[in-house]
Amino acid sequence: MSNVELCITIPSRPREQFDLERERNLMVVLTDFGLILMKTEIPSLTEFQGRVEKRANERECSMEEITQLVHDARTDD
């Protein structure tokens, strides 16, 4: 699956109403009712590094498990 970039223009009134600043990352989600735009929350670098450290301490993966995870990610459709 390739990443597709979609450009959507949102008028200023809905942008203000839903607190959508410029350059905000939105995710398009397909539901039974149609497409929905959802705000994506990107953590700060410090917060992300903290999450990675916490998860690293929670579980040790063998080299075989890592290889399988990488293989699964590459072949995921």
N, CA and C of each residue as an Amber inpcrd file, in Angstrom:
protein
   231
   0.8470000  -1.1650000   0.0000000   0.0000000   0.0000000   0.0000000
   0.8980000   1.2340000   0.0000000   0.6060000   2.1880000  -0.8520000
   1.4100000   3.3990000  -0.9020000   0.7040000   4.5270000  -0.1650000
   1.5020000   5.4690000   0.3190000   0.9250000   6.6330000   0.9800000
   0.3990000   7.5830000  -0.0800000  -0.8090000   8.0520000   0.1210000
  -1.4240000   8.9760000  -0.8180000  -1.6760000  10.2740000  -0.0760000
  -1.2410000  11.3700000  -0.6660000  -1.4660000  12.6530000  -0.0480000
  -2.6900000  13.2800000  -0.6870000  -3.6000000  13.7340000   0.1350000
  -4.8520000  14.2950000  -0.3220000  -4.9150000  15.7380000   0.1340000
  -5.2440000  16.6270000  -0.7580000  -5.3410000  18.0390000  -0.4150000
  -6.8180000  18.4280000  -0.3560000  -7.2580000  18.8730000   0.8200000
  -8.6430000  19.2830000   1.0140000  -8.6410000  20.7240000   1.4940000
  -9.4370000  21.5590000   0.8690000  -9.5640000  22.9440000   1.3000000
 -10.7760000  23.0650000   2.2100000 -10.5280000  23.5490000   3.4220000
 -11.5980000  23.7240000   4.3990000 -11.8080000  25.2280000   4.5740000
 -13.0220000  25.7180000   4.3300000 -13.2870000  27.1520000   4.4650000
 -12.9840000  27.6550000   5.8780000 -12.7260000  28.9570000   5.9990000
 -12.2880000  29.5240000   7.2750000 -13.3070000  29.3640000   8.3980000
 -14.5830000  29.4670000   8.1030000 -15.5790000  29.3590000   9.1760000
 -15.5680000  27.9750000   9.8450000 -15.6420000  26.8680000   9.0830000
 -15.5320000  25.5500000   9.7370000 -14.1690000  25.3340000  10.3970000
 -13.0950000  25.8970000   9.8050000 -11.7620000  25.7650000  10.4170000
 -11.7600000  26.3780000  11.8090000 -12.3620000  27.5670000  11.9370000
 -12.4400000  28.2280000  13.2460000 -13.3630000  27.4620000  14.1840000
 -14.4920000  26.9980000  13.6730000 -15.4820000  26.2920000  14.4900000
 -14.9010000  25.0080000  15.0920000 -14.1230000  24.2800000  14.3060000
 -13.5760000  23.0000000  14.7570000 -12.1110000  23.0850000  15.1780000
 -11.6050000  24.3100000  15.3310000 -10.2430000  24.5430000  15.8040000
  -9.2160000  23.8200000  14.9370000  -9.2910000  24.0640000  13.6470000
  -8.3460000  23.4640000  12.7020000  -7.4090000  24.5470000  12.1950000
  -6.1990000  24.5920000  12.7240000  -5.2460000  25.5680000  12.2550000
  -4.6070000  25.0810000  10.9570000  -3.9770000  26.0060000  10.2530000
  -3.3080000  25.6460000   8.9930000  -2.2480000  24.5900000   9.2430000
  -2.0040000  23.7870000   8.2160000  -0.9990000  22.7300000   8.2800000
  -1.3220000  21.6650000   9.3270000  -2.5690000  21.5630000   9.7120000
  -2.9990000  20.5550000  10.6820000  -3.0940000  19.2100000   9.9770000
  -2.6000000  18.1700000  10.5920000  -2.6990000  16.8380000  10.0100000
  -4.0750000  16.2590000  10.3010000  -4.7580000  15.8540000   9.2390000
  -6.0680000  15.2380000   9.3610000  -6.0040000  13.8580000   8.7280000
  -6.8170000  12.9710000   9.2400000  -6.8900000  11.6130000   8.7180000
  -8.3020000  11.4140000   8.1600000  -8.4000000  10.8480000   6.9810000
  -9.6970000  10.5490000   6.3850000 -10.0720000   9.1300000   6.7840000
 -11.2430000   8.9950000   7.4090000 -11.6930000   7.6900000   7.8930000
 -12.9930000   7.3260000   7.1900000 -13.0290000   6.1430000   6.6030000
 -14.2240000   5.6540000   5.9290000 -15.1280000   4.9760000   6.9570000
 -16.3850000   5.4140000   7.0360000 -17.3500000   4.8140000   7.9650000
 -18.5720000   4.3680000   7.1760000 -19.5260000   3.7710000   7.8530000
 -20.7750000   3.3660000   7.2110000 -21.5710000   4.5730000   6.7230000
 -21.2720000   5.7510000   7.2900000 -22.0200000   6.9580000   6.9620000
 -21.3050000   7.8450000   5.9500000 -20.1160000   7.4820000   5.5470000
 -19.3400000   8.2810000   4.5940000 -17.9410000   8.5240000   5.1280000
 -17.2850000   9.5470000   4.5800000 -15.9300000   9.8950000   5.0040000
 -15.9820000  10.8810000   6.1620000 -15.0830000  10.7100000   7.1080000
 -14.9810000  11.6090000   8.2490000 -13.5320000  12.0910000   8.3350000
 -13.3480000  13.3860000   8.5770000 -12.0150000  13.9240000   8.8130000
 -11.7550000  13.9180000  10.3100000 -10.6290000  13.3380000  10.7170000
 -10.2710000  13.3010000  12.1310000  -8.9260000  13.9930000  12.3240000
  -8.8160000  14.7710000  13.3900000  -7.5380000  15.3910000  13.7230000
  -6.5800000  14.3050000  14.2000000  -5.3300000  14.4090000  13.7870000
  -4.3190000  13.4900000  14.2890000  -3.4410000  14.2440000  15.2710000
  -3.1760000  13.6380000  16.3780000  -2.3400000  14.2360000  17.4170000
  -0.9410000  13.6410000  17.3030000   0.0080000  14.4690000  16.9700000
   1.3900000  14.0220000  16.8440000   2.1200000  14.4220000  18.1240000
   2.7150000  13.4560000  18.8170000   3.4000000  13.7840000  20.0740000
   4.6840000  14.5690000  19.8280000   5.1150000  15.2800000  20.8470000
   6.3970000  15.9760000  20.7580000   7.5110000  14.9260000  20.6970000
   8.6860000  15.3510000  20.2970000   9.8140000  14.4240000  20.1880000
  10.1360000  13.8080000  21.5460000  10.0990000  14.6260000  22.5950000
  10.3880000  14.1300000  23.9400000   9.3650000  13.0870000  24.3720000
   8.0820000  13.3750000  24.1170000   7.0220000  12.4280000  24.4800000
   7.1660000  11.1230000  23.6940000   7.4800000  11.2270000  22.4020000
   7.6520000  10.0400000  21.5700000   8.8160000   9.1900000  22.0750000
   9.9390000   9.8320000  22.4000000  11.0940000   9.0970000  22.9110000
  10.7570000   8.4060000  24.2320000   9.9610000   9.0720000  25.0700000
   9.5310000   8.4610000  26.3320000   8.6900000   7.2250000  26.1010000
   7.7830000   7.3050000  25.1190000   6.9390000   6.1470000  24.7920000
   7.7880000   4.9780000  24.3060000   8.7790000   5.2810000  23.4520000
   9.6430000   4.2370000  22.9070000  10.4360000   3.5720000  24.0340000
  10.9910000   4.3880000  24.9340000  11.7560000   3.8390000  26.0490000
  10.8810000   2.9620000  26.9390000   9.6610000   3.4160000  27.2080000
   8.7490000   2.6490000  28.0590000   8.4340000   1.3020000  27.4290000
   8.1450000   1.3070000  26.1370000   7.8210000   0.0480000  25.4540000
   9.0280000  -0.8620000  25.3520000  10.2000000  -0.2770000  25.1980000
  11.4210000  -1.0850000  25.1120000  11.6460000  -1.8230000  26.4270000
  11.3060000  -1.1830000  27.5290000  11.4920000  -1.8050000  28.8330000
  10.4110000  -2.8360000  29.1400000   9.2760000  -2.7440000  28.4570000
   8.1660000  -3.6480000  28.7230000   8.3700000  -5.0270000  28.1150000
   9.0860000  -5.1040000  27.0090000   9.1840000  -6.3770000  26.3210000
  10.4800000  -6.4830000  25.5290000  11.0630000  -7.6270000  25.5920000
  12.2460000  -7.9200000  24.7900000  11.8150000  -8.7900000  23.6120000
  12.2270000  -8.4260000  22.4220000  11.9040000  -9.2120000  21.2290000
  13.1540000  -9.9520000  20.7680000  12.9490000 -11.1740000  20.3560000
  14.0640000 -11.9250000  19.7840000  14.2900000 -11.4370000  18.3540000
  15.4560000 -11.7560000  17.8160000  15.7680000 -11.3560000  16.4460000
  14.7850000 -11.9880000  15.4600000  14.3330000 -13.2020000  15.7420000
  13.3650000 -13.8670000  14.8730000  12.0220000 -13.1100000  14.8670000
  11.6000000 -12.6500000  16.0650000  10.3490000 -11.8910000  16.1510000
  10.4460000 -10.5740000  15.3880000  11.5790000  -9.9050000  15.5210000
  11.7770000  -8.6330000  14.8110000  11.7710000  -8.8690000  13.3120000
  12.4710000  -9.9120000  12.8640000  12.5040000 -10.2390000  11.4380000
  11.1000000 -10.5310000  10.9190000  10.3160000 -11.2690000  11.6830000
   8.9440000 -11.5910000  11.2740000   8.0770000 -10.3240000  11.2220000
   8.2190000  -9.4460000  12.2010000   7.4470000  -8.2000000  12.2070000
   7.7830000  -7.3280000  10.9980000   9.0750000  -7.2330000  10.6760000
   9.4970000  -6.4560000   9.5040000   8.9450000  -7.0960000   8.2330000
   9.0270000  -8.4180000   8.1400000   8.5080000  -9.1250000   6.9730000
   6.9950000  -8.8870000   6.8210000   6.2680000  -8.9960000   7.9440000
   4.8090000  -8.7800000   7.9200000   4.4690000  -7.3490000   7.4940000
   5.2430000  -6.3830000   7.9730000   4.9790000  -4.9790000   7.6210000
   5.2270000  -4.7260000   6.1420000   6.2410000  -5.3510000   5.5970000
   6.5680000  -5.1410000   4.1800000   5.5500000  -5.7930000   3.2480000
   4.9660000  -6.9120000   3.6700000   4.0370000  -7.6270000   2.8060000
   2.5730000  -7.2650000   3.0790000   2.3280000  -6.3710000   4.0410000
   0.9720000  -5.9690000   4.3940000   0.3350000  -5.2250000   3.2250000
  -0.8570000  -5.6220000   2.8260000  -1.5460000  -4.9600000   1.7020000
  -2.5580000  -4.0020000   2.1970000
